[in-house]
Amino acid sequence: MLNHGIKTYPMINPFHWGYNGTVEQHASDNGSVQLSLKDNKESVSFQDFVTENIPALKNDAKFKLDPRIFTGILQTMYLSTADYTKSFPIFYGREIVQFEDGICTADWVRSDWATKYNQDKKTGAFNKDAFNKDEAETHPDNWPRLHPRTRYMSESELNETHSDTRPVVIIMHGLAGGSHEPIIRSLAMHLSQIDNGRFQVVVLNTRGCARSKITTHALFTGLHTADIEHFALREHDRQPDRNLYAVGCSFGALMLSNYLGRVGDKTPLKAAATLCNPWDMVLSADKLQNDFWSRNLFSKTITQFLVRLVKVNMGELEVPEGTKPSHPPTVENPEFYTFTKSNLKKALKLSKIIEFDDMYTAPCLGFKSGMDYYKEATALNRIQNIAVPLLAINSKDDPVVGDIAIPQEFLNKNSNVLLCDTDLGGHLSYIQNDGDSWSTRALAQFFDSFDKKVL
């Protein structure tokens, strides 16, 4: 288990101001895992492969952000407040994915719908009448209306999607987010445009997120990774000969790395990547509680996203007042017994994520406090078990995660992990002059090169 000391945060940190960023690579002192290449049958280290094939991520590589957004705080605020409604105008076809213990939704990028609905390449405008007609015919009764350019697929469209043989990239979104988030749409767009459609791209929405329903008496946590496990296995079983990849953003990165650390070499994924992963949940929670700017600008917003998720799903989650657990709750056998109306009323006033987890997550999993839950959910606890090449991108000026990503002592435990630390970028931001993200372009280049060149 990790040991954590008390950390202090300066009100102003001039070392994290600017718009000219630099990449710094970190790998195990014992070297990176060797990768076998397709063409010459030779091998190359993972670190050298990234250096040679993804120039944006080589050690000491430079990148330029929008000079008007010159701190991680401003970068993160801009991403959450700017108008991105007309940016990254991709279409999604939604699938309801059935599991033994409930459902989640998967939003598949449907680039062919740009032609089907006569989308203008410059403006993004499309035939909304035709789209709305198809949406009305496929939308399930009593389900929430979906975000723009997203609709449920018909049975024939689902069959077409499932028979596709292209390599798949699975995207996992951030806390209380979904396929509609600007950074997710940017990533999905760049991945789906490689070689005019080299990859099949899908966003796996966490249960209850992106206007999907919670249909069982349970809420997602950082320790529950069965959805990505079963979804990846399903896709592998459907097309065993194609490559599968995954990329997680923020909380989705935590879930992805916990999944990889839990299943080890049993994953069907060939490689993976994380962006702004809160590798150490305790330090991230400490940052959001005790850093003046993080606490006042971001903590309450994130907390109330979670509270809203509970509120809109109370029809399924609610239990009577005074409910006691029928058994001692554990991670393997949770008991979601704290979702009462009185707790929801209290939750509407919460301003810290740890308060939410103290009230809901921790007791339902058998932990005494949110902090105990964070200690267990920390992905660094499982990093030594990750068995596929994993590229991690983190920013030192991230106001949500903090400036410590993966300490060297943990990198030394696993040659499969390569950390690309940047001095600038914020949380899931890296916004450049054109409003797009440097990070999503770099991630797309990584998966493109890996799929083309690695056996």
N, C-alpha and C positions, 0 to 999 in steps of 0.2 A: 504494500500500500504506500501511497505517496506521503511524503512529509511536507507540510506547508508552513511557511513562516508568515509573519505579518508584513504586508507590503504597503508602502505609502505612495501617493500619486501627486505629482506637482500640479498646481492650478494651470500653469502654462509650460509647455515643453517646446522650446524653439528648435530642438534637434529634429522634430517631426513636422517642420514646416517646409513647404516648397512644392514644386511640381515636376522636378527632374528626379525620377526614381531610379533605384539600383537594385538588382537582384543579387542575392548571396546564396550560393548553394551550400547545403549541409548534408553529409551522408555519414554512414558508419566509418569509424576510424579503420575498420578492417576492409573497407571497400564496398562497392555496390555489387548486387547480384549480377551474374553474367547472363546476357541475353543472346540467344542464337538468332542470326539474321537469315533471311530467305535467300538472297541472291548468291552470296559467296560461302554460305554455310559456316562462316566464322562467328565468333562470339565477341561481344563488346560489353563493357560494364554498363549498368543502367545509367549511372551518372554521365559517362562519356556519350552514351546514346542521346541523352537529352541535350547535352552540350553541342553535339555535332548536328542534330536534326531539328532542334527547336531553338533558333537563335535568340528568341525573346527570353528564354529561361536559362541561358548559359551564365556561368558565374561572372559577375560584374557587368552583365548586360544592362543597358540604360533604356528607360522608357519615359515618355513625357505625358503628364496629365494636364487637365484643363487648369491653366494658371490662376483662374478665378476661384478655384476650389482647392485651396492650398494647405489644408490640414485633413487628417483622417476624419475628424468630427464633421467638417464641412462636406467632405466627400460622402459620408454616410447619410447626412441630413439631405443632401441633394438627391441621392438615389430614392429616398423615401418620400420626397415632397415635390419633385419636378414632374411636369406633365409628360408622361411617356405613352400616352394613349395611342399616338400615331406611330410610335417607334416599334420596330421588330414585329411587323404585322403578319405573323404566321398563323396558320389555321391548325386547330387541334381537333382530332376525333376522339371522343371519350368512350372508354370501356369500363364497365363495372366488373371488377375482378372479385370473384368469389373465393373466400378461404373457409376453412372449417369453422373458424370462430368469428366470422363476419366478412366485411367487404372493405375494399379501398377502391379508388379509381385510378385509371391510367390514361393519360392524355397523350395520344400518338400524334406526332407532327404529320400533317397531311399536306405536303407541298403540292400534290396534284389538285387540291381544291382551289389553288390560286387560278388555275386554268378553268376549272369547273364553274367558278363564280366570277370569272372575268375581272380578276384583281389588277388594278393599275400598278405597275412596278414602281412608279415615281411617288404616287400619293397614297397607295395602299387601299384606295377605295375599291369596293367590290359590289356585286349584285346582292344587296341585302334582302331583297324580296325573295329571290330564289333560295338564299341561305335560310331565311326565316321559315320558308315553306318546308324545307327538309328538316329543320330543327323541330318544328311542330310535330312532324310525323314520327320522330324518333325519341322525343323527350318523355321520360317515364312520368307517370302520374304522381303528383304531390312531391316532386323533387324540385329543389331550388333552381332558379334560372341561372344559366352559366355565364361566364365572362365572355367578352366580345370574341368573335371568330372561333368559338368553341361550341361544339354540339355533340350529342351522342351519335354513335355510328349505327347504321342499320345492320341487320344480320349479314347481308352480302358484303358490306364494307368491313365488318369485323372478320369475315372469312378471308377477305383479300389481305387485310393487315396480318392475320395469323399465318398466311401462306407465304409471306415475304421471306426471302432467304438472305437478305443483306445483313451485315454485322449490325448489332444493336448497341446503342449507348443509352443506358438508363440514367436519368437525372433525378436526384433527390433534393428537394427544396428545403428552405429554412423554416424556422419555428413559426407555426401558424400562417405559413405562406402557401405557395402552390404554383401551378404552371403559369398563372397569370402575372407573376412578379416580373418586373422589367429585366432583372439580371438573369432569370430563368429563360425568358423569351429570347434574350440576346444569345445565351449559350445554345439554346435549341436551334435558333436561326443559323448560327455559324456552323454548328455540327451538321445540320441538314443540307447546307449549301456546298459542303465539300464534294468536289468532283461531280457536281450536279446531282447529288443524292447517293453518295457512297454508303452512308449510314441510315439505318432506321432509328429514329430518335423518339424516346418516350419519357414523359415525366410521370413518376410514380407519386401520386398525391397521398400524403399521410391521412389516415382516417379522420374524417370530419373537416378536412381542409379543402380549399378551392371549391366550395359550395357542394361538397359531397356530404353524405349522411353517415352518422354513426348508427349502426344497426344492432350493435351488441352493447352490453353494459360494461364498456371499457374505453379508456382513453390511452393514446400513445404515450410512450416515454422513451428516454434515451437508451433504455435497456431492452426494449422490445423490438427486435430486429427480424422477426419471423416473416414480415411482409416482403421485405427485399429478398430474403432467403428463398421463400416459396415462389416469388415472381421470377427470380433469376433461374431457378430450377425448372419452372414451367416453360420459360422461353428456350432453355437448353434442350429440354425433352422434345419440344415442338420442332426445333431445327438443330440437331446435335452437331452439325458440321460448321456452323457459323460461329464467329467470335462474339463474345459478350463483354461489354465494358460498363463501368458505372462511374458517375461523378456526383459527389455530394457537396452541397453548399450550406455552410453554417451548421445548424442543428442536423440537417440532412447528412452533412459530412461526419458528424459525431455518430449518427446511427450507422452510416456505411462503414466507418472504421471499426466500430464495435462489432458489427456483423462479421467483417473480415477477420477480426481478432478472435471471434467466437468459433467460427467454423473452420478456420485455418485452410488447409489444402483441399477441403471438400467444396469450396466455392467453384462454380462453373465460370466465373469471371476470369478473363485473361489479364486484365490490368485495371487499375482504378485511379481516381484522382479526388482530391478534396480541396475546397476553397474556403478559407477563413474558418477552419475547423476549431472549435473550442476544445482543443486536445485535453486540457486540464479544466474540468468543470468547476473545480473549487476556485481556481484563480480567476476564471471568467466571472463567477458569481461575486467574488470579492471586488473585481473591477466594477461591476454594475452597481454594487452597493456603496463602495467607498470612494470611487473617483467622482469628483464633483460634477463634471460634464456628463459622464456616462450615466450617473444616477438621475440627473435632472433632465437630460435630453432624450434618453433611450429606454431606461428601465421601465417607467410607467407605461409607455406605449406598447412595449413588448408584452408586459404583464396583462394589460387590458385586451390585447389580441387573444391571449389565452382564455381570459375570463369570458370574452364574447363567444369563443368556441364552445365553452361549457354551456353558456346561456342558450345558444341556438339549438343545442342538442340535449337540453334537459328532458325532453319528452322520452328519451331513451336512457339517459344517465340518472335521472332523479330517483332518490330513495326516500322513504318516509323519515320524518324527524325521529331521532333517537336510535336509528339503525346501528346495530353492532355487527362486527364481522362474524360470519358463520364459522370461520376457521382462522387460525393465525395467518395473516397475509404474508406472502413471499413474492419475489420477482417471478418465480416459476408459476405460482398460483395466487395471483393478486385478488384482492377483494375491494371493489370500488364502492365503499360504503359511506363516503363523506359528501356525496353530491346531493345535499339537502337544499331546500329553499332558503333556509336561514344562512347556510354557508355561502350560497350564491349572493345573497344580499350583502354579506360582509365582503365577499370577493370584489364586488363592484367598486369598493373603495381602496383596493390594494394598489400599491405603487411599485412593489418590488417582486421580481420573479421568485425569489426564495420564499416570499410570503405565500405565493400561489402553491409552490411545491410543498411548503409546510402544511398547508391546508388540504391539498388534494393528493399530489403524487406520492409523497413520502409515506403517509399512513397506509395508503392502499397497497403499497409494496412491502410493508413491514418495517420501514425505516423510522427511526425516532424523529428525524428532522430532515428538512430539505438538504442541509449540508451533508448529512450521512448518505443521502441518495446521490449527491454530486460526487462524493468520494468513490462510490461504487460505479457510477456511470462514466467516470473519466476514461477516455479511450486509451490513455497512456498505460493503463493497467493491462491492456491486451495487445499492445503494439508489437510485442515480441512474437505473437502468433500469426501475424499477417503474412500470407504465403504467396502473394502475387505482387508484382511491381506496383508501388503506390506513389504517385506524385502528389506532394502536399504544397499548396501555395498559401502563405500567411503573410500578413502585413504587421509590422511593428507599431504602426499608429492606429491599429484597430481599436475603436472605442468600446467594443462589445467583448471581444476576446482578450484583449490586452497585448502586451509586447513580447510575451514568451509563448512560443508555439510548441516545439519539441526540444527539450533539453538534450544535449549531446549524449548524455548517459543512456537515454532511451533510444536514440538513433543507433548507438553502438550495439543494441540488442537485436537489430534486424537490418540486414543488408538490402531488403526489398524496399525500404522507405527512403525516398529522396525529398528533402525539404528545400523549397525555394522561398527564402525569406525576402521580403521587400521592405524598404524603409518607409515607403508611402503607399497609400491605396485605400485606407479606411476599411470598413466592413462590407464585403461583397460589392465594392464600388470600383475603384480604379478608373474613374470616369475621365475620358480624354476629350479633346476639343470637339469631336463630332457627337458627343453625348453617349457614345458607346463605351464599352469596358475593355481595357487592355487585357484583363484576366480571361475573359471568355474567348477572345481571339487566341491567346496562348494555349488554353485548354484544348481548343479545337485543333490547333496545330499538333499538339501532343498526341491526341487519339488518331489523327490522320497519319502521322509518321509511324506510330506504333503498329497500326493495322497493316500498313503497306510493307513494312520492313522487318518485323519481328515474326519469327516462326511461332 
